[in-house]
């Protein structure tokens, strides 16, 4: 235990004294977390620039335009006169969508002929396009129902009977877990945790092989009494403690300051975060023990961690990806973490619902740590042989 404690304290001193460690593990996280939160300070996509192309100029089209103006998601900034003008404004980024009310819209409605309203959206901006579609669709459906209702009432039908015909099926919508489409509440925790995966793996991939760069590998050998197990366990505990400091910064400073996060899920979040940290540290130790070349290990770590957010399923479902991408996603700890994170954090479910995901993270630890110890033992054996050779020579 004394040897282990000395390794932990020694590693903390290295983290606080070596720029390559304290910048990556203590300075970069604070800057990165704040940066992510500030990006989505607006929280929701509102007042999206929108254009109206009204060829009908009737009471019906004016009523529909009035309803569109009441939608918080839209801000009518332009009146246009052609499809070419709509496309030009979208291409220039001046609007995100437009609606076209055709000529004779009111006449066709009153004569019981179908009429088509056309919506243009910029699908390159996927989320805003969906919000524009949602707002316009609600208005058109509401307006169409209202017009039918008025016509039926004018024939002498009672209001309740007319409503049953005009709108025979009523739809109730319950938007769960992010009902306001809050970007900050939804994206920031995910971006912060994927950032922590990269930070932990990159910092820990230097935990062992950087000892050669600083010329302190023999000191590590002596402090651990030549035990690769003690060296790696001690360094793991030291790095895990630093990751807990970052967790405190996340839930104690970043989340309260930006008024995000779910306080009741903090305990479960801590468990998931700790398992993610252990898995990432284990992967970093494995890379560090496998490659003595720091540049090579850095390239491997970056190649491995960079696509984590894309492959995790956070923004696009994994089941819709090609099978080989799905398998690639499974070899990154963030994927398993995210599956459990959605359950215990966004849905605020008990931790038992994430036991399968925790087991997958534990599997990373079971595989990576023993492998790293075996690989690092070879480096310690080379030092042991040097010492024995020097003793025989003397």
Secondary structure by P-SEA (a helix, b strand, c coil): caaaaaaaaaaaaaaacccccccccccaaaaaaaaaaaaaccccccccbbbbbcccccaaaaaaaaaaaaccccccccccccaaaaaaaaaacccccccccccaaaaaaaacbbbbbbbbbcccaaaaaaaaaaaaaaaaaaaaaaaaaaaaaaacccaaaaaaaaccbbbbbbbccccccccccccaaaaaaaaaaaaaaaaaaaccccccccccaaaaaaaacccaaaaaaaaaaaaaaaaaaaaaaaccccccccccccccaaaaaaaaaaaaaaaaaaaaaaaaaacccaaaaaaaaaaaccccccccccccccccccaaaaaaaaacaaaaaaaaaaaccccccccccaaaaaaaaaaaaaccaaaaaaaaaaaaaaaaaaaaaaaaac
